[in-house]
Amino acid sequence: MNHQPAQIIENHEKDQPVEQDACHSHFVFVQDSTVSTDLQLGLKYQWFIGERPLLIFVDISGVTSEVYWPKHEDIGKFLKVECTPMLGETEYPPIFAISSPVSRGSGIPKVVNLEVHGELVEGNIIKGFAEVAWCGGTPGKGVARYDCMLVEFRMCVKL
């Protein structure tokens, strides 16, 4: 068994899990000042789901990042995320966090990320992509066009 890496967990942040909304789990490590290493700390994630906390959890296949998007069938179940610290090729024992039960979504979609591409010059076309959390609502498609005028370097944005 490997000893703990030269890193100390400083903080863990996680979102309340809600149906069809991004649930982030972020472990924050700081360098142990008594140990010197040139290796970069890597984090490997695995998400699990279970009927009750501290009982049997089943891994959610393919969900290995900081973010999991709970599905409708996850409502009322508990999530567990394991974070395995890695220094170089060496894996250390995982740490984990368990959520409260996944809540039903509000049914009101929300934009969680907006990417805009193009040069902000009058007359240019600017294209965007919105990442939407459906939050239990009905997914849909849409196209919107807004004509805006550039005045004193202000950008017109309508969501």
Buried (B, 14 or more C-beta within 10 A) or exposed (E): EEEEBBBEEEEBEBBEBBBBBBBEBBBEBEEEEEEEEEEEBEBEBBBBBBEEEEEEBEEBEEBEBBBBBBEEEBBEBBBBBBBBBBBEEEBBEBBBBBBEBBBBBBEEBEEBEEEEEEEEEEEEEBEEEBEBBBBBBEEEEEEEEEEEEEEEEEEEEEE
